[in-house]
Every structure is written in C-alpha cells, then in structure tokens.
Amino acid sequence: MKLLEERILREGQVRPGNVLKVDCFLNHQLDVELLDAIGAEFHRIFGGDGINKIVTIEASGIAIACMTARHFGVPVVFAKKAKSKNIDGDVYTSVVHSFTYGRDYDITLSKKFLSPADRVLIVDDFLANGKAMKGLLDVCRQAGAQVAGIGICIEKGFQPGGDELRRAGYKVASLAIVDHMDDDSLTFRQQD
Ligand code: 5GP
C-alpha cells in the first residue's frame, strides 16, 4: 500500500534491536485518515470472505481494528493483556512472548465474545516473529472460531512470522513488508 510505505519512509525511525518506531501515525499519535485507508484496503482484500468479527490485541491493534470494522460493518473484539488469573474460567487464555519487551505475558478474551459461529479477520499493527499472532490464533482455536484471514499493517519480512503463517495456509495480507532496515535505509518487498 503506497500511502503506508511513503509514510514509513518519511516518518519511521529505526531503533536498536530491529524495532521500527511509527508512533507519529500508528502507535501513539494516530492518523485517522490513514487508518481509514488501511481499513478500506483490508475490506478490499477480505471483503468477500464472510467475516463477521474483527479480532485484535490491545493496545495498538484496537484503532486499526475499529477503522477496519467500520468498512465491514461488524464488531471488534480485542484480546486483553491479562493482569489477573482466569479464576472463573470464563475467558480463553494464551501466553505470548513480547518482541518489544522481551518477556512473556498472558492474553485473555471473554468466552462471551468468540464462538464457533464466528468467522474472523485478525488484524495487528506489526508482524515480526509471529508470537502475538500465534496467541490470537490459539484463542480463536479454543473458541472454535474460523480464521478467514490475517491483516497486518507492517510486516518485517526479515523475521519469520509472516512466511510461517503463509506456509501454514493462512491468507495473510501485509500492507507494507519491510525487507531490510538499518540507520540509513529501509526497503520494501514488492507486492502485486
Ligand atoms: P511478533 O509477536 O510478531 O514478534 O511481534 C508483533 C508485536 O510486537 C506487535 O503486536 C507489535 O506491537 C510489536 N512489534 C514487533 N515489532 C515491532 C516494531 O518493529 N515496532 C513496533 N512499534 N512494534 C513492534
């Protein structure tokens, strides 16, 4: 998606540890027009796939999911980064290893909001090693929900998450795939 690639080139900052900072428009300050265009693009790609729910993970996924859901006319449900244990057994839980913080955390999603009746599109801001996505897929599997697709804003193509998910048979659409980045340059994978 040209608009997103241009924005990354203009305002993205490469930080130590292979972290791309995009807090000017995606992770802290939010460019709502850009997010709306991202939602429209996900709808163009997945609009015919019978999706009835958008699933994501807090915090950065929520804005993307909401703008996407507007185009689909369906609800959003987001996994929470859990602070308490699942005492009542009323939530699905999974463990995720955080790329940015280097530690494990639990995610939870209420059993009320995901079931075998659901056919979901999972969206997130970044795809790197795929750990966050594996946690979300695990939650969908526990719920018996079908995963119709995975929509990512920025995939770091030099990390294995995206290609592993494609090999596993998921329909993955990443609007920008960064193939290489360092302090001086950043290049994208050509996509049709
Ligand atoms: P993964 O689980 O695929 O390794 O990493 C994806 C998650 O880590 C995303 O939800 C995102 O929040 C965070 N993340 C991974 N790489 C980056 C990055 O380069 N920049 C930012 N801002 N977040 C990242």
Residues whose N, C-alpha, C, O or C-beta is under 5 A from the ligand:
A	BS01	5GP	N18 V19 L20 K21 V22 H97 F99 T100 D124 F126 L127 A128 N129 G130 K131 A132 M133 G161
